């Protein structure tokens, strides 16, 4: 079965992620096919729609289990390096794409699925959308350009989502500023039909027509001042200290969540998102690539996190370093250090 379905619809194009049983998780072949299709379509198509097959997921993320299992083979890290390089290059193409790019994020949208959608011009959430960047739980960090977009969400919301992996559902994905529109899932077929038969490129009025009147409060609204107060702290230790001091049920729950995560992932994530605010998408992706390459080893937290959560499923990762105090500034800075020039991620802006 084709893992990516490519549909030419007149002067528009549709890309369908077609691994519904794997929640449309991304592998290297899929990344390459999407990239070459977009490059081919960019000069000529009026618009591009990307969606996931099945009802459950747009895309639940990259196939990290395969990347980690490959680390047991000789030179297994090369597969990971190749995957991240191609994936981040695709994320950059989406972010600089010269045609309207419309991602229909119906269902689970996490990790790599966020990278396929959030950098495009239009992101359409439905009541079934479930968004999260849960990488700190598997010893990684929010990547696919997440250090760029999370750093631009209101207040400290991005750092909160990136550190805790907190899940947002349905309309909350719009209210958080991640989706650009909200359309009930039963209206998607009509919306697509109208977009694909559009005579001009005035997409906005059509999307607005399908968006119902919204009078919902953001589910995190009652906690935004706590998020602001606790997650504006200069260090992870201080964030935990402030949560402890807050002592509400909400703060307790978030403190427990953070204490389960990889200590090094938390510190790396905070630094990357803090610094992402002043960087371009390309600069963020280059730094993420350095971080991803240094995560690809059998002794690291990425291997251990995926082993504990997705391979052996014992849910008992043994992190190294084991505590936040052991994750020194020197350790973190080393992860951010430049790679040899021939290994750095090279990105160039899309040109027509």
C-alpha positions as CSV (number, residue, x, y, z in Angstrom):
1,X,0.0,0.0,0.0
2,X,1.3,3.5,-0.9
3,X,2.2,5.3,2.3
4,X,1.7,8.6,0.6
5,X,-1.2,9.2,-1.8
6,X,-0.6,12.1,-4.3
7,X,-3.7,13.5,-6.0
8,X,-3.6,16.0,-8.8
9,X,-6.9,17.8,-8.8
10,X,-6.9,20.3,-11.7
11,X,-4.5,23.1,-10.6
12,X,-4.6,22.0,-7.0
13,X,-2.8,19.2,-5.2
14,X,-3.7,16.9,-2.3
15,X,-1.2,14.8,-0.3
16,X,-2.7,12.1,2.0
17,X,-0.6,10.4,4.7
18,X,-1.7,6.8,4.3
19,X,-0.5,4.7,7.2
20,X,-3.8,4.8,9.3
21,X,-2.8,1.7,11.3
22,X,0.4,3.4,12.4
23,X,-1.5,6.7,13.0
24,X,0.2,8.0,9.9
25,X,3.6,8.1,11.6
26,X,6.3,9.5,9.3
27,X,9.2,7.5,8.0
28,X,12.0,8.6,5.7
29,X,10.4,7.4,2.5
30,X,7.3,9.4,3.3
31,X,9.3,12.5,4.0
32,X,11.2,12.2,0.7
33,X,8.0,11.7,-1.3
34,X,6.2,14.7,0.3
35,X,9.3,16.9,-0.3
36,X,9.7,16.0,-4.0
37,X,6.0,16.4,-4.6
38,X,6.0,19.9,-3.0
39,X,9.0,20.9,-5.0
40,X,7.4,19.7,-8.2
41,X,4.1,21.4,-7.4
42,X,5.4,24.8,-6.1
43,X,5.8,26.5,-9.5
44,X,2.3,25.5,-10.8
45,X,-0.3,24.6,-8.2
46,X,-2.8,27.1,-7.0
47,X,-3.0,25.4,-3.5
48,X,-1.9,22.3,-1.7
49,X,-3.9,20.4,0.9
50,X,-2.3,17.8,3.2
51,X,-4.3,15.4,5.4
52,X,-4.2,12.0,7.1
53,X,-6.0,8.8,6.1
54,X,-8.5,7.4,8.6
55,X,-10.4,9.0,11.5
56,X,-7.8,8.8,14.2
57,X,-4.8,10.8,13.2
58,X,-3.4,13.5,10.9
59,X,0.1,12.3,12.0
60,X,1.1,11.0,15.4
61,X,4.8,11.9,14.8
62,X,8.0,10.5,13.4
63,X,8.7,6.7,13.5
64,X,11.1,7.2,16.5
65,X,10.9,3.5,17.4
66,X,12.6,2.5,14.1
67,X,15.3,5.2,14.6
68,X,16.1,4.0,18.0
69,X,16.1,0.3,17.1
70,X,18.6,1.1,14.3
71,X,21.0,2.3,16.9
72,X,21.6,-1.3,17.8
73,X,23.1,-1.8,14.3
74,X,26.6,-0.7,13.1
75,X,26.5,2.9,12.0
76,X,22.8,2.9,13.0
77,X,23.0,6.6,13.9
78,X,23.4,7.5,10.2
79,X,19.8,6.5,9.6
80,X,18.7,8.9,12.3
81,X,20.9,11.7,11.0
82,X,19.5,11.2,7.5
83,X,15.9,11.1,8.7
84,X,16.2,14.3,10.8
85,X,18.1,16.1,8.0
86,X,15.4,15.3,5.4
87,X,12.5,15.9,7.9
88,X,13.8,19.3,8.9
89,X,14.5,20.3,5.3
90,X,10.9,19.4,4.6
91,X,9.7,21.5,7.6
92,X,11.7,24.5,6.2
93,X,10.2,24.0,2.7
94,X,6.7,24.1,4.2
95,X,7.6,27.3,6.1
96,X,8.8,29.0,3.0
97,X,6.4,27.5,0.5
98,X,5.2,29.9,-2.2
99,X,1.7,28.6,-2.5
100,X,-1.2,28.4,0.0
101,X,-0.5,25.2,2.0
102,X,-3.5,23.9,3.9
103,X,-3.0,21.2,6.6
104,X,-6.2,19.5,7.9
105,X,-5.1,18.4,11.3
106,X,-8.0,16.1,12.1
107,X,-7.2,13.7,14.9
108,X,-3.8,13.1,16.6
109,X,-1.2,15.7,15.6
110,X,2.0,15.3,17.5
111,X,5.8,15.6,16.9
112,X,6.5,15.1,13.2
113,X,2.8,15.8,12.4
114,X,3.1,19.2,14.0
115,X,6.2,19.8,11.7
116,X,4.1,18.9,8.6
117,X,1.4,21.4,9.5
118,X,2.3,24.3,11.8
119,X,4.7,26.0,9.4
120,X,2.2,26.2,6.6
121,X,-0.1,29.1,6.0
122,X,-3.4,27.4,7.1
123,X,-3.9,24.8,9.8
124,X,-7.4,23.6,10.2
125,X,-8.3,21.9,13.5
126,X,-11.5,19.9,14.2
127,X,-13.2,18.7,17.4
128,X,-11.0,15.5,17.0
129,X,-7.7,17.3,16.9
130,X,-5.3,16.3,19.7
131,X,-2.1,18.3,19.7
132,X,1.0,17.7,21.8
133,X,4.8,17.9,21.7
134,X,5.6,15.1,24.2
135,X,9.3,14.7,23.4
136,X,10.7,15.4,26.9
137,X,9.0,12.1,28.0
138,X,11.2,10.1,25.5
139,X,14.5,11.9,26.2
140,X,14.3,14.1,23.2
141,X,13.2,17.8,22.8
142,X,10.4,19.5,20.8
143,X,11.9,19.5,17.3
144,X,10.6,19.9,13.7
145,X,10.8,23.7,14.1
146,X,8.9,23.6,17.4
147,X,11.6,25.8,19.1
148,X,10.5,28.4,16.5
149,X,6.7,28.2,16.8
150,X,6.5,27.4,20.6
151,X,8.6,30.4,21.4
152,X,6.1,32.6,19.6
153,X,2.9,31.5,21.4
154,X,1.4,34.0,23.9
155,X,3.3,34.5,27.2
156,X,4.9,31.4,28.5
157,X,2.4,29.0,26.9
158,X,5.0,27.6,24.5
159,X,7.6,26.8,27.1
160,X,4.8,25.2,29.2
161,X,3.6,23.0,26.3
162,X,7.2,22.1,25.3
163,X,8.4,21.0,28.8
164,X,5.2,19.2,30.0
165,X,3.9,17.7,26.8
166,X,0.5,19.0,27.8
167,X,-2.2,17.9,25.3
168,X,-4.6,20.4,23.7
169,X,-7.9,19.2,22.2
170,X,-10.2,20.5,19.5
171,X,-10.9,24.2,19.7
172,X,-8.1,24.7,22.2
173,X,-5.6,24.1,19.4
174,X,-7.0,27.3,17.7
175,X,-7.3,29.3,20.9
176,X,-3.7,28.5,21.7
177,X,-2.6,30.0,18.3
178,X,-1.4,26.7,16.8
179,X,-4.3,26.2,14.3
180,X,-5.5,29.1,12.2
181,X,-9.1,27.9,11.8
182,X,-11.5,25.5,13.4
183,X,-14.0,23.5,11.2
184,X,-16.3,20.6,12.5
185,X,-15.1,17.3,11.0
186,X,-18.4,16.6,9.3
187,X,-17.9,19.8,7.2
188,X,-14.4,18.8,6.0
189,X,-15.6,17.1,2.8
190,X,-17.6,20.1,1.7
191,X,-14.7,22.5,2.6
192,X,-12.2,20.4,0.5
193,X,-14.6,20.3,-2.4
194,X,-15.0,24.1,-2.3
195,X,-11.3,24.7,-2.0
196,X,-10.4,22.3,-4.9
197,X,-13.0,24.0,-7.2
198,X,-11.9,27.5,-6.3
199,X,-11.4,29.8,-9.3
200,X,-9.2,32.4,-7.6
201,X,-6.8,32.0,-4.6
202,X,-9.0,33.8,-2.1
203,X,-9.0,31.0,0.5
204,X,-9.7,33.0,3.7
205,X,-13.4,33.7,3.0
206,X,-14.1,30.0,2.4
207,X,-12.3,28.9,5.6
208,X,-14.1,31.6,7.6
209,X,-17.5,30.4,6.1
210,X,-16.9,26.9,7.5
211,X,-15.8,28.1,10.9
212,X,-18.7,28.2,13.4
213,X,-19.3,31.1,15.8
214,X,-16.9,30.6,18.6
215,X,-17.6,31.6,22.2
216,X,-15.4,29.1,24.0
217,X,-12.9,29.9,26.7
218,X,-9.4,28.5,26.3
219,X,-9.1,25.5,28.7
220,X,-5.8,26.9,30.1
221,X,-7.3,30.4,30.6
222,X,-7.8,29.8,34.4
223,X,-4.1,28.9,34.7
224,X,-2.4,31.4,32.4
225,X,-1.3,33.6,35.2
226,X,0.2,30.5,37.0
227,X,1.9,29.5,33.7
228,X,3.3,33.0,33.4
229,X,4.5,33.1,37.0
230,X,6.0,29.6,37.2
231,X,7.3,29.1,33.7
232,X,9.0,32.5,33.4
233,X,11.6,31.3,35.9
234,X,15.2,31.4,34.6
235,X,15.9,27.7,35.2
236,X,14.0,24.3,35.4
237,X,14.9,24.0,39.1
238,X,13.3,27.4,39.7
239,X,10.2,26.5,37.7
240,X,9.8,23.4,40.0
241,X,10.4,25.6,43.0
242,X,7.7,28.0,42.0
243,X,5.2,25.2,41.3
244,X,6.0,23.8,44.7
245,X,5.3,27.2,46.2
246,X,2.1,27.6,44.3
247,X,0.9,24.3,45.8
248,X,-2.4,24.1,44.0
249,X,-3.6,20.8,42.5
250,X,-2.7,22.1,39.1
251,X,0.8,23.1,40.2
252,X,1.3,19.7,42.0
253,X,0.3,17.8,38.8
254,X,2.7,19.8,36.6
255,X,5.5,19.4,39.1
256,X,5.0,15.6,39.1
257,X,5.0,15.6,35.3
258,X,8.2,17.5,35.1
259,X,9.9,15.3,37.6
260,X,9.2,12.2,35.4
261,X,10.8,13.8,32.3
262,X,14.4,13.4,31.2
263,X,16.3,16.1,33.2
264,X,18.7,16.8,30.3
265,X,15.7,17.0,27.9
266,X,14.1,19.6,30.1
267,X,17.2,21.8,30.3
268,X,17.9,21.5,26.6
269,X,14.2,22.2,25.7
270,X,14.1,25.3,27.8
271,X,17.3,26.8,26.4
272,X,16.2,26.0,22.8
273,X,12.8,27.5,23.1
274,X,14.1,30.6,25.0
275,X,16.7,31.2,22.3
276,X,14.2,30.3,19.5
277,X,12.3,33.6,19.9
278,X,15.1,35.6,18.4
279,X,15.9,33.2,15.6
280,X,14.5,32.5,12.1
281,X,12.9,29.1,11.3
282,X,16.0,28.1,9.4
283,X,18.3,29.0,12.4
284,X,16.0,27.1,14.8
285,X,16.1,24.0,12.6
286,X,19.9,24.1,12.3
287,X,20.2,24.1,16.1
288,X,17.6,21.4,16.4
289,X,19.6,19.3,14.0
290,X,22.7,19.6,16.2
291,X,20.7,18.6,19.2
292,X,19.1,15.6,17.3
293,X,22.5,14.3,16.1
294,X,23.9,14.4,19.6
295,X,20.9,12.5,20.9
296,X,21.5,9.5,18.5
297,X,23.5,7.1,20.7
298,X,22.7,4.0,22.7
299,X,23.8,5.5,26.0
300,X,21.6,8.6,25.6
301,X,18.2,9.5,27.1
302,X,16.5,9.3,23.6
303,X,17.4,5.6,23.3
304,X,16.3,4.9,26.9
305,X,13.1,6.9,26.7
306,X,11.9,5.2,23.5
307,X,13.0,1.8,25.0
308,X,10.9,2.4,28.2
309,X,7.8,3.9,26.6
310,X,7.6,2.2,23.1
311,X,9.8,-0.9,23.0
312,X,9.9,-2.7,26.3
313,X,7.0,-0.6,27.6
314,X,8.0,-0.9,31.2
315,X,7.4,2.9,31.7
316,X,10.6,3.0,33.8
317,X,13.2,5.0,32.0
318,X,16.6,5.4,33.8
319,X,17.7,8.8,32.8
320,X,21.4,9.8,32.6
321,X,22.2,12.3,34.1
322,X,19.7,11.1,36.7
323,X,18.9,14.5,38.3
324,X,18.6,18.2,37.2
325,X,21.6,19.1,39.4
326,X,23.8,16.7,37.4
327,X,22.8,18.4,34.1
328,X,25.4,21.1,34.1
329,X,25.5,24.2,31.9
330,X,28.7,22.7,30.3
331,X,26.7,19.5,29.5
332,X,23.9,21.5,27.9
333,X,26.2,23.8,25.9
334,X,28.1,20.9,24.5
335,X,24.8,19.6,23.0
336,X,24.3,22.9,21.2
337,X,27.9,23.1,19.8
338,X,28.3,23.3,16.1
339,X,28.8,20.1,14.1
340,X,31.7,19.6,11.7
341,X,31.0,21.9,8.7
342,X,30.1,19.0,6.3
343,X,27.5,17.7,8.8
344,X,25.6,20.9,9.5
345,X,22.1,21.2,8.2
346,X,22.1,23.3,5.0
347,X,18.9,25.1,4.2
348,X,18.1,27.5,1.4
349,X,15.0,29.5,0.9
350,X,12.4,28.2,-1.6
351,X,12.7,30.2,-4.9
352,X,10.4,30.3,-7.9
